[in-house]
Amino acid sequence: MAVTFPDQNRIVPCDPLWCFIPTEQVACHSVDRGAVLVHEATRLRRCGGHWQRLQLLLPR
């Protein structure tokens, strides 16, 4: 759903995130975009308290 580059503190969402994953949960234990991005953010090296440095590359 997304690719994380820890050294660059960057998350790059893939097309399925925008096409197939809803913005909000539709059922218990389902996945939404926010959950995917939080999951990917846990892979960043500089995540703790540095959200202003996070680069999320959104589709144009």
Helices and strands as residue ranges (DSSP letters): E 2-5, G 6-8, E 10-13, H 15-20, H 33-41, G 51-53, E 55-56
